[in-house]
Amino acid sequence: MIKTEELKLTQEWDKVFPKSDKVDHSKVTFLNRYGITLAADVYKPKDRTGKLPAIAVSGPFGAVKEQSSGLYAQIMAERGFVALAFDPSFTGESGGQPRYMASPDINTEDFMAAVDHLSLREDVDPDRIGIIGICGWGGMALNTAVLDTRVKATVACTMYDMTRVNANGYFDSENSEEARWQKKSAMCAQRLEDLRNVEYKLGGGVVDPLPEDAPFFVKDYYDYYKTKRGYHPRSLNSNGGWNVIGCESFINQPILVYSNEIRSAVLIIHGEKAHSCYFSRDAYANMIKDSKYTDNKELMIIPGAVHTDLYDRTDIIPFDKIQFFFETNM
């Protein structure tokens, strides 16, 4: 028998964005294929009945559903979709032990489990399901699109390829055998240290206090995760971060290998001035290279936008475009 674990879910509104009076909000749990129970917020339009199109949302990497993904979900619900924002395994209100671990496999499965849940809901049309991934979950969303034929349309916003950045460093500045050897050696040593201490050492979230000479992208993250704009007590990035060894397996497990075989529609959105824009440009190029399915693929670059602008800047995030994309392709 498949059983879900008991989770303690916060019932009061504790999001970093205001509650909309145009949608109904509820909390749900569902199981992934590893037996981990995931927690999610469901947003539904108040003025719509019957079986509706649906969207699963997650990200950014190290964030929780009370932050950016919940905002996206609520706005998409205002636009007529059943929208589900979920906490990934080992984080937020979701289950999974030990805490603050990540996995390219398990986290891709989290998206597929969200599609499972939506497919079985009475208020969802199972033939009209899409997904939105933000930041590191943009890469996971594309990886899900490779695997899950039920997903009709995918949006990746301000995406990171977490396998690439873990293996190669930012801007591929550590893309060498020696640099990877040093990373792997340090993590192997940390594994034993954690076992000796009977606890996992945290790697630290966004740096605080902010150094005066911090690069812009660090200031950009600080402005979201460490201020009233986006701080949340359950967010890894707002607080202690992932375990030091939390992302170890990403170094040797590249995702998106078969992204040029995605048949469903994909829209990749990124800010022109984002430090991370190269992830989206390269992901799009690899997705259409030697592909038979290019007519429904699009890369949209937002002029002047930086990385976290697409977390919560509703004046910049192209929600009209996102709505049209889903309505056209689902």
Stockholm file with secondary structure:
# STOCKHOLM 1.0

chainA/1-330         MIKTEELKLTQEWDKVFPKSDKVDHSKVTFLNRYGITLAADVYKPKDRTGKLPAIAVSGPFGAVKEQSSGLYAQIMAERGFVALAFDPSFTGESGGQPRYMASPDINTEDFMAAVDHLSLREDVDPDRIGIIGICGWGGMALNTAVLDTRVKATVACTMYDMTRVNANGYFDSENSEEARWQKKSAMCAQRLEDLRNVEYKLGGGVVDPLPEDAPFFVKDYYDYYKTKRGYHPRSLNSNGGWNVIGCESFINQPILVYSNEIRSAVLIIHGEKAHSCYFSRDAYANMIKDSKYTDNKELMIIPGAVHTDLYDRTDIIPFDKIQFFFETNM
#=GR chainA/1-330 SS CCCCCCCCCCCSCCCSSCCCTTEEEEEEEEECTTSCEEEEEEEEETTCCSSEEEEEEECSTTCCTTSHHHHHHHHHHHTTCEEEEECCTTSTTSCCSSSSCCCHHHHHHHHHHHHHHHHTCTTEEEEEEEEEEETHHHHHHHHHHHHCTTEEEEEEESCCCHHHHHHHCGGGTTCSHHHHHHHHHHHHHHHHHHHHHTSCCBCCSSCSSCCTTCCHHHHHHHHHHTSTTTCCTTCTTTTTCSBTTTTGGGGGCCCCTTGGGCCSEEEEEEETTCTTHHHHHHHHHHHHTTCSCCTTEEEEEETTCCTTHHHHCTTTSCHHHHHHHHHHHC
#=GC SS_cons         CCCCCCCCCCCSCCCSSCCCTTEEEEEEEEECTTSCEEEEEEEEETTCCSSEEEEEEECSTTCCTTSHHHHHHHHHHHTTCEEEEECCTTSTTSCCSSSSCCCHHHHHHHHHHHHHHHHTCTTEEEEEEEEEEETHHHHHHHHHHHHCTTEEEEEEESCCCHHHHHHHCGGGTTCSHHHHHHHHHHHHHHHHHHHHHTSCCBCCSSCSSCCTTCCHHHHHHHHHHTSTTTCCTTCTTTTTCSBTTTTGGGGGCCCCTTGGGCCSEEEEEEETTCTTHHHHHHHHHHHHTTCSCCTTEEEEEETTCCTTHHHHCTTTSCHHHHHHHHHHHC
//
